[in-house]
């Protein structure tokens, strides 16, 4: 049963100055003619009454009231033009197999960590891509509770500060900055020597070097040679195949910063590696939490403009945000891909419902209007959005900001650190996850468990450590992709899969998508997790997931 049914029943009663118990709302929502039942039930109430009970509704149903569904037209509809079937459908007439438990879940009761709010066919999509979809104007409705979100603090945003032109010297600058900042995190743990002095040490000496991974190759004997580079030069380290350390080589990526400890060979020409250190998150890390009960919803990959945009699921989500079950949600964080975009992949035009990129953003803005106006929204772009593909990505330009101004959302770059209620959230769209999943073993990174790949990024303290593949890098005066400060929460999207977990007390969550499987996704074996909304308790950092499809 669609979520909007009990929501709209409750709101219609509220608009008339009445409150209702759950039983009354359930009975009206289940009626063959919800609008007529509601009207008749209200008419039976004494003049001074303000509460509608289930007994009132049962009494009306027993009296078999006049079937007049046009008595309560849907929002924005003319009662003279609305027939019985249209109104019953708009009010969300329940199927015969809908039981009380399902209705209770629709009303927002949370029994399990993962909850189905409404059950519908995955590919069902009847809403208009340019409107609110169900006739319910959530933006204009009264909101539940007293939401008072604080303005989020934004850090590490490249918007307005981009200086790169693509010159060779700028790439040298950004990689040098990467090395300096990440090596600083490692030098306190090893007795570091520069590359140009390591070879001058006494053969057999214990030595440590910090550098960017310049090369990884196997020897004829099956051992591994890892070449490190710092600002003074390069130096090789040998990882023996029969050592436990050899498994760590599988986790290495080119261009990431690591430290190698070991002993010099007899000719002082290489290091026999005993250990490899990553910048990593300290195991002693303790995240910050909010000092009050408040929640944030984390989503990504809305993809408005696609033929497979899950429009009805979005409207169920937006409508649910207006219910008492969602009254503690004061923040909505969207990690990229607001729209489907144009020319992102081959033959994409055949899968577009809206072909003009600006019309896509206008349609997205309309969808955003369904979200309660007292929820603080923060958005970053993704690879489908109309910004540069190279990372870091600046936020949307002024023209797009004007189009999406209806909700006054905070718009920042990709990546950005967003602090809400004292909790720092590293928001990154996640294009580099493709690279990690392709390069690392399945037990370290996979599409089925995207949080595992996120753990690797936290371990490497960089959201896009490898350069040169699908990952596009915009050289700036410093590397915006370095994770300088450990976040409390790491939030990504992009891969259209839901996954979350803890890494050294940091919550990592990839939030799925709002787009059913496209022909292109099917061709590359992507089975998306559609219409899930992770809900984060900012005071405990515990998370539940609600499903709206």
C-alpha positions in Angstrom: 0.0 0.0 0.0 1.5 3.4 -0.9 2.7 5.4 2.0 0.9 8.5 0.9 -2.5 7.0 1.8 -2.3 7.2 5.6 -0.2 10.3 5.3 -2.8 12.1 3.2 -5.7 10.9 5.4 -3.9 12.2 8.5 -3.1 15.5 6.8 -6.6 16.0 5.5 -8.0 15.6 9.0 -5.4 17.9 10.4 -6.3 20.5 7.8 -9.9 20.3 9.1 -8.7 20.8 12.7 -9.0 17.1 13.8 -6.6 14.6 15.2 -7.2 10.9 14.7 -5.9 7.7 16.4 -4.1 5.1 14.3 -7.1 2.8 14.1 -9.2 5.6 12.5 -6.6 6.4 9.9 -6.1 2.8 9.1 -9.9 2.2 8.6 -10.2 5.2 6.3 -7.2 4.3 4.3 -8.5 0.7 3.8 -11.9 1.9 2.7 -13.0 1.4 -0.9 -13.8 5.1 -1.0 -11.4 6.8 1.5 -12.5 10.3 0.7 -16.2 9.6 1.2 -15.5 7.6 4.4 -13.5 10.5 5.8 -16.1 13.1 5.0 -18.9 11.0 6.5 -16.9 10.3 9.7 -16.1 14.0 10.2 -19.8 14.8 9.7 -20.8 12.5 12.6 -18.6 14.2 15.1 -20.1 16.5 17.7 -19.5 20.2 17.1 -16.9 20.5 19.9 -15.1 17.2 19.2 -11.5 17.4 17.9 -10.5 13.7 17.9 -11.7 11.1 15.4 -11.6 7.5 16.8 -11.8 4.1 15.1 -15.3 3.7 16.7 -16.5 6.8 14.9 -15.3 5.3 11.6 -16.8 1.9 12.2 -20.1 3.5 13.0 -20.1 5.4 9.7 -19.1 2.2 7.8 -22.0 0.3 9.5 -24.4 3.0 8.3 -23.2 2.6 4.7 -22.6 6.3 3.9 -23.2 7.9 0.5 -20.5 7.0 -2.0 -19.2 10.5 -2.9 -15.4 10.3 -3.4 -15.3 13.7 -4.9 -16.1 15.2 -1.5 -12.3 15.4 -0.7 -10.4 16.0 -4.0 -6.7 15.4 -4.2 -4.4 18.4 -3.8 -4.5 20.6 -6.9 -7.5 18.7 -8.5 -10.9 20.1 -9.4 -13.7 18.2 -7.6 -16.0 18.5 -10.6 -13.5 16.6 -12.8 -12.5 13.9 -10.4 -14.3 10.5 -10.7 -14.5 7.8 -8.1 -11.7 5.7 -9.4 -9.3 8.5 -9.8 -9.8 9.8 -6.3 -9.6 6.3 -4.8 -6.4 5.7 -6.6 -5.0 9.1 -5.6 -5.8 8.4 -1.9 -4.0 5.1 -2.2 -6.9 2.6 -1.9 -5.5 -0.5 -0.2 -5.4 -3.9 -1.8 -7.3 -6.7 -0.2 -4.1 -8.4 0.9 -2.9 -5.4 2.9 -2.9 -6.3 6.6 -2.7 -4.1 9.7 1.0 -4.8 10.1 1.8 -3.4 6.7 -0.3 -0.4 7.4 1.5 0.2 10.7 4.8 0.0 8.9 3.5 2.5 6.3 2.7 4.9 9.2 6.4 4.7 10.1 6.7 2.1 12.9 10.3 0.9 13.1 10.5 -2.7 14.2 13.7 -3.8 12.5 16.9 -2.3 11.3 15.9 -2.7 7.7 12.2 -1.9 7.1 10.0 -2.0 4.1 7.8 1.0 4.2 5.8 0.1 1.1 5.8 -2.8 -1.3 5.3 -2.1 -5.0 6.6 -3.6 -8.3 10.2 -2.5 -8.7 9.6 -1.1 -12.2 6.3 0.6 -11.4 6.7 4.3 -12.2 3.6 6.4 -12.9 4.6 9.8 -11.5 5.2 12.8 -13.8 8.9 13.7 -13.9 8.1 17.3 -13.8 5.8 17.4 -10.9 5.3 16.1 -7.4 3.9 12.9 -8.8 1.1 12.0 -6.3 -0.8 15.3 -6.0 0.6 15.8 -2.5 2.4 19.1 -2.2 4.6 18.3 0.7 6.5 21.6 0.5 3.3 23.5 1.4 2.1 21.1 4.1 2.6 21.6 7.8 5.6 19.8 9.0 5.7 17.5 12.0 7.6 18.3 15.1 9.8 21.3 15.6 12.9 20.9 13.4 15.6 23.4 14.2 18.7 22.3 12.2 21.9 24.2 12.6 23.7 25.5 9.5 26.2 22.9 8.5 29.9 23.7 8.5 31.6 23.1 5.2 35.3 22.3 4.8 37.6 21.2 2.0 35.4 22.7 -0.7 37.3 23.5 -3.9 34.5 25.7 -5.2 35.7 29.2 -6.1 39.3 28.2 -5.3 40.2 26.1 -8.3 43.5 27.3 -9.8 44.5 24.4 -12.0 45.1 24.8 -15.8 46.4 21.3 -16.5 50.0 22.2 -16.8 52.7 19.6 -16.1 54.1 21.6 -13.2 50.7 21.7 -11.5 50.6 17.9 -11.5 54.0 17.9 -9.8 52.7 20.3 -7.2 49.6 18.3 -6.3 51.5 15.0 -6.0 54.2 16.7 -4.0 51.5 18.1 -1.7 49.9 14.6 -1.4 53.3 13.2 -0.4 54.1 15.8 2.2 50.7 15.6 3.9 50.4 11.8 4.0 54.1 11.2 4.8 53.6 13.5 7.8 51.0 11.0 9.1 53.5 8.2 8.7 56.8 9.7 10.0 55.7 9.5 13.6 55.6 5.7 13.3 58.8 5.0 11.4 62.4 6.3 11.4 62.1 7.7 7.8 65.1 8.2 5.5 64.9 10.0 2.1 65.5 7.9 -1.0 68.8 9.6 -1.9 70.3 8.7 1.5 69.0 5.1 1.9 71.5 3.7 -0.5 74.4 5.4 1.3 73.7 3.5 4.6 75.6 0.5 5.8 74.5 -2.7 4.1 72.3 -4.8 6.4 71.1 -1.7 8.3 67.6 -1.4 9.5 65.9 1.3 7.4 62.5 2.8 6.8 61.3 4.9 3.8 58.1 6.8 3.2 57.0 7.4 -0.4 54.4 7.2 -3.1 54.1 3.8 -4.8 55.8 4.3 -8.2 55.8 0.8 -9.5 54.7 -2.8 -8.4 56.1 -5.8 -10.3 56.9 -9.4 -9.8 60.3 -10.9 -10.1 61.2 -14.1 -12.1 61.1 -16.0 -8.7 57.6 -14.7 -7.9 58.7 -12.1 -5.3 57.4 -8.6 -5.4 59.3 -5.4 -6.1 57.7 -2.2 -4.8 59.3 1.0 -5.9 58.8 4.0 -3.7 59.3 7.6 -4.7 59.8 10.7 -2.6 60.9 14.2 -3.4 64.6 13.1 -3.6 64.3 10.1 -5.8 63.1 6.4 -6.0 64.1 3.3 -4.1 63.0 -0.4 -4.4 61.7 -2.7 -1.7 61.5 -6.5 -2.1 58.6 -8.4 -0.6 59.3 -12.1 -0.4 56.5 -14.3 -1.7 56.7 -16.7 1.3 56.3 -13.9 3.8 52.9 -13.0 5.3 53.6 -9.5 4.1 53.1 -10.6 0.5 49.3 -10.5 1.0 49.6 -6.7 1.8 51.0 -6.1 -1.7 47.6 -7.1 -3.1 46.2 -4.0 -1.3 48.7 -1.6 -2.8 47.7 0.9 -5.5 50.0 3.1 -7.6 50.4 6.7 -6.3 49.3 5.9 -2.8 51.6 6.9 0.1 53.0 4.1 2.3 56.0 3.4 4.6 58.2 0.4 4.2 60.4 -0.9 7.0 63.1 -3.5 6.6 66.9 -4.1 6.1 69.2 -3.1 3.4 70.6 -5.7 1.0 74.3 -6.6 0.9 74.8 -4.1 -1.9 72.6 -1.5 -0.4 70.6 -1.6 -3.6 67.2 -2.5 -2.1 65.2 -2.9 1.1 64.2 -6.4 2.2 60.7 -5.4 3.5 59.6 -6.6 6.9 56.5 -4.4 7.2 54.3 -2.0 5.1 52.5 0.8 6.9 49.5 2.8 5.6 48.5 6.2 6.9 45.3 4.6 8.2 42.8 5.6 10.9 44.1 5.1 14.4 42.4 2.2 16.2 42.0 4.5 19.2 39.8 6.9 17.2 36.6 7.9 18.9 34.0 9.8 16.8 32.1 12.8 17.9 28.4 12.7 18.4 25.5 15.1 18.7 24.4 16.3 22.1 20.7 15.8 21.3 18.5 13.3 19.6 18.6 14.3 16.0 18.9 12.3 12.7 20.2 12.7 9.2 19.0 10.9 6.0 21.9 9.9 3.7 21.1 9.3 0.0 22.8 9.5 -3.4 22.2 8.9 -7.1 18.7 10.2 -7.6 19.1 10.3 -11.4 16.1 12.4 -12.3 15.7 12.5 -16.1 16.2 8.7 -16.5 13.4 6.6 -17.7 14.2 4.4 -14.8 14.0 7.1 -12.1 12.1 5.6 -9.2 9.6 8.4 -9.1 6.9 6.8 -6.9 9.5 5.6 -4.4 10.9 9.1 -4.2 7.4 10.5 -3.4 6.9 7.9 -0.8 10.2 8.9 0.8 9.4 12.6 0.6 5.9 12.0 2.1 7.3 9.9 4.9 9.5 12.7 5.9 6.4 14.6 6.8 5.2 11.9 9.3 5.9 11.7 13.0 8.2 8.8 12.4 10.6 11.1 10.6 10.3 14.2 12.9 13.9 13.8 14.2 15.3 13.9 10.7 16.7 17.4 10.3 19.3 16.9 7.7 19.3 15.3 4.2 22.8 14.7 2.7 22.8 13.8 -1.0 26.1 12.5 -2.3 26.0 13.3 -6.0 24.2 12.5 -9.3 21.0 14.6 -8.8 20.2 14.0 -12.5 20.9 11.4 -15.1 22.9 13.8 -17.2 23.6 13.7 -21.0 26.3 11.8 -22.8 27.6 10.0 -19.8 27.7 6.5 -21.4 27.1 5.1 -24.8 23.5 5.3 -26.2 22.4 7.1 -23.0 20.0 9.2 -25.0 17.8 6.1 -25.6 17.3 5.7 -21.9 16.4 9.4 -21.1 13.0 10.6 -20.2 14.2 14.2 -20.2 16.7 15.0 -22.8 17.7 18.5 -21.9 20.1 18.8 -19.0 18.5 22.0 -17.6 15.1 20.5 -17.8 16.5 17.5 -15.8 17.6 19.9 -13.0 14.2 21.7 -13.1 12.5 18.3 -12.6 14.9 17.5 -9.8 14.1 20.8 -8.2 10.4 19.9 -8.3 11.1 16.6 -6.6 13.1 18.5 -3.9 10.0 20.6 -3.1 8.3 17.5 -1.7 10.9 17.4 1.1 9.9 19.3 4.2 11.1 22.9 4.1 12.6 22.7 7.6 15.0 20.0 6.7 18.6 21.2 6.0 19.8 19.8 2.6 23.4 19.4 1.6 24.3 18.3 -1.9 27.6 17.5 -3.7 27.9 16.7 -7.5 28.7 13.4 -9.1 29.9 12.2 -12.4 26.5 12.4 -14.0 26.0 16.1 -12.9 26.8 19.1 -15.1 30.2 19.9 -13.6 33.7 19.0 -14.6 34.5 15.3 -14.4 38.0 15.8 -13.0 38.2 15.7 -9.2 37.9 17.6 -7.0 34.7 18.8 -8.5 33.4 22.3 -7.8 29.8 22.8 -6.9 27.1 23.6 -9.4 27.4 26.9 -11.2 25.1 29.9 -10.7 22.7 28.9 -13.4 22.1 25.5 -11.9 22.0 26.9 -8.4 19.2 29.2 -9.5 17.3 26.3 -11.0 17.6 24.4 -7.7 17.0 27.3 -5.4 13.5 26.2 -4.3 14.7 24.5 -1.1 17.7 26.7 -0.4 19.9 23.7 -0.2 23.6 24.0 0.8 25.6 23.1 -2.4 29.2 22.2 -2.0 32.0 20.5 -4.0 33.0 16.9 -4.3 34.5 15.9 -1.9 33.6 18.0 1.1 33.6 17.6 4.8 30.2 18.6 6.2 29.9 19.0 10.0 26.3 18.7 11.4 25.6 18.8 15.1 29.3 18.3 15.8 29.5 15.2 13.6 31.9 15.4 10.7 30.7 13.7 7.5 33.1 13.2 4.6 30.9 13.3 1.5 32.4 11.9 -1.6 30.5 10.8 -4.7 32.7 7.7 -5.2 34.0 7.4 -8.7 37.3 6.0 -7.4 35.4 3.0 -6.0 35.3 1.6 -9.6 39.1 1.7 -9.7 39.5 0.0 -6.3 37.1 -2.7 -7.1 38.9 -3.4 -10.4 42.3 -3.4 -8.9 41.9 -5.1 -5.5 41.0 -8.7 -4.6 37.4 -9.5 -4.2 37.7 -9.9 -0.4 39.1 -6.4 -0.2 36.7 -4.5 -2.6 33.5 -5.6 -4.4 30.3 -4.1 -5.7 28.3 -6.3 -3.5 30.0 -4.9 -0.4 31.0 -1.3 -1.3 31.8 -0.5 2.3 34.8 -2.7 2.0 36.3 -0.5 -0.7 35.5 2.5 1.4 37.5 0.9 4.3 40.5 0.8 1.9 40.1 4.6 1.2 40.1 5.3 4.9 43.1 3.1 5.3 45.0 5.0 2.6 43.6 8.3 3.9 42.8 9.4 0.3 39.5 9.2 -1.5 41.1 8.6 -5.0 44.7 7.3 -4.4 45.3 5.9 -7.9 45.6 8.2 -10.9 45.6 7.3 -14.6 42.7 4.9 -15.0 39.0 6.0 -15.0 39.9 8.5 -12.3 40.4 12.0 -13.6 42.5 14.4 -11.5 42.4 18.2 -11.7 45.7 19.5 -10.5 45.3 22.1 -7.8 47.7 24.0 -5.5 47.0 21.2 -2.9 45.4 17.8 -3.0 41.7 18.2 -1.9 41.4 14.4 -2.0 43.6 13.7 1.0 41.7 12.7 4.2 43.6 15.0 6.6 41.2 14.7 9.5 39.5 11.4 10.3 35.8 11.8 9.7 33.1 10.5 12.0 31.1 9.3 9.0 32.2 8.5 5.4 29.3 8.8 2.9 29.6 7.8 -0.8 27.4 6.7 -3.7 28.1 6.1 -7.4 28.1 2.3 -7.5 24.3 2.0 -6.8 24.8 -0.6 -4.1 23.8 -0.3 -0.4 26.4 -1.2 2.1 27.6 0.1 5.5 29.9 -0.8 8.4 32.4 0.4 10.9 36.1 0.8 10.2 38.2 1.7 13.3 35.0 3.4 14.7 34.3 5.4 11.5 30.9 4.6 10.0 31.2 4.0 6.2 28.0 4.0 4.2 27.3 3.7 0.5 23.7 4.6 0.0 22.4 2.9 -3.1 20.3 4.8 -5.6 16.8 5.9 -6.8 17.1 4.5 -10.3 15.9 1.1 -11.4 18.2 -1.0 -13.6 18.9 0.5 -17.0 19.8 -1.4 -20.1 23.4 -0.1 -19.8 23.6 -1.3 -16.2 22.2 -4.7 -17.2 24.9 -4.9 -19.9 27.7 -4.4 -17.3 26.0 -6.6 -14.7 25.0 -3.9 -12.2 22.0 -4.9 -10.1 21.1 -1.7 -8.2 19.8 -1.3 -4.7 16.9 1.1 -5.3 15.1 3.5 -2.9 16.8 2.8 0.4 17.3 5.7 2.8 19.9 5.1 5.5 18.8 7.1 8.6 21.7 8.1 10.9 21.2 8.8 14.6 23.7 11.6 15.1 23.7 11.3 18.9 24.8 7.6 18.8 26.0 7.1 15.2 23.7 4.1 14.9 21.9 3.6 11.6 18.8 2.0 10.3 17.7 1.7 6.7 14.2 2.3 5.3 13.1 0.9 2.0 10.6 2.7 -0.2 10.2 0.4 -3.1 
